[in-house]
Amino acid sequence: MNILGISCFYHDSAACLVRDGVIFAAAQEERFTRKKHDPRFPKNSIRYCLEEAGITSKDLDHVVFYDKPFLTFERLLMSYLTVAPKGLRSWLEAMPLWLGQKLHIPKVIQREIGYEGDVLFTEHHEAHAASAFYPSPFKEAAILTIDGVGEWATGSYGLGKGKDITLLKELHFPDSLGLLYSAFTYFTGFKVNFGEYKLMGLAPYGKPRYKDLILSELVDVKEDGSLRLNLSYFDFLGGLRMTNKRFAKLFGGPPRQPETQITDREMDIAASIQSVTEEIVLKMVHHVFKETKQKYLCLAGGVALNCVANGRILREGPFEDIWIQPAAGDAGGSLGAALSVWYRYLNHERTIQEGQDSQMGSYLGPSFSNDAVEMFLERNRYPYHKLNSGNRAQMISQEIAAGNVVGYMAGRMEFGPRALGARSILGDPRSEDMQSLMNLKIKYRESFRPFAPTVLEEKVSEYFEMDRPSPYMLLVAEVKRERCLPQPSQDGGGILNRLKVKRSDIPAVTHLDYSARIQTVKHEDKPDYHDLISEFERITGCAAIVNTSFNVRGEPIVCTPEEAYRCFMRTEMDILVIEDFILYKREQPPWKEDKEWRNELILD
Ligand SMILES: [Fe+2]
């Protein structure tokens, strides 16, 4: 039984194939089209899923779309009528896509992939909820979904039990925590749906001095975590912007222009909205606990990618444990929709292995055999050396320990925005200048942005204030107290000076507030990666490494050997590993490109 789930037309298009109830393949369209957050119909993702399963669209038993477009259209129409004639321009801009594609999903699917059967639809938050609960390791759990907006819903909670999901309550547009966060993303000069992560990364640099202002003027938060936005400050009902002049006045001036200097104001705004978000999420979580009386909680929706808030849910929340869908944003809707058909529509029983989720480490994308990689290297005459199982981990970890930066591509590509050791750039976390080196010379991005560690699962509590696995890099916790070093006064000095102060014995992955966004790896999930870090520990005594996604700023994570090689040559990376092959920069022929490639990337 093959079920194809599709999510597209908003942001982060993706496809997922569920075969006999097992998540068989999943990938995001941006990885194939090389256009970050690509919202278009996921033709390439679907082609990949079918190829991975060795089938054609004729062999699909069901195709399901993750959203009900008519309900979304109704919401847009109502929003427009509320503010009309204001908003006419954005309404007219949106219409062609609606009339041409979005309202005719079955036809589009038939045309694009030749699928003749009926197309099923789930509601947007139903798909998020299914993506959170079904792959989780829990037989029974509470579910909480929070995002910008689905059809009408901006959040929902409910209960998962075996194969059943019951959604109990929804929060509706325009009252949305996701949109509130995105409004601040826009106001601080980052791109909406792109730069939310940066805002979160910026927060530790500031003081939450606007928090009370946000809570008194912009958003009214109830005890149960539900909220009401004061729409006189926002412009997303009819405008093309998120915030208006009144909003700007409240924060002492216009929005920061993208790519201009980040000032104390932006840092303080980031700290404030992050703190408000955490407070709202914690209230929601407490309410869901009270209403469902469950031990465990599952999370999805774009806001569930806020790993600082997730860390607090785990530490301060009432639930014993939580599980977060790694593709928590709309890409994961394809996975949730497909699983929803298997369990809710077709009524299959759900069995789980105690303590084991069924997300497959989220290694659900394309992989390339050693033969294919060798052919690629030979064809292009790129100098390489072969590794074998006896020396692989040692050769690579020696390079990392010597201060080199390694592009690492091995096995199936990750599904979800985080690189988890299949398409990663690796470095030595003990190095004091690794953070600025990797930001400025490898990723070509803002120097304030923190890096995350991967640590051996069995050693996590030796390095961090955390006692459990975090396989998907969705939890933030503090670096172990005894590893931290005191910092001088936090005031003044600018971002760059504050970055230079060593904060722990793993400075490259210790954020300004001593926090780290942690990925744990266990041997059975990804043996090559676990072996590599184990070997690094044998050489250096350190069981963690720096892991950042294999891409430069504005580019989707690499998928193929060709993209990996290109990214390697465009940056100051020293070493490239693709499967069992190692390439040294010093041995490569000079890299030439006709155009200035950086102009082609959309800055986020
Ligand atoms: Fe969503």
Boltz pocket constraint, residues with backbone or C-beta under 6 A from the ligand:
constraints:
  - pocket:
      binder: B
      contacts: [[A, 124], [A, 128], [A, 147], [A, 148], [A, 149], [A, 150], [A, 301], [A, 302], [A, 328], [A, 329], [A, 330]]
      max_distance: 6.0
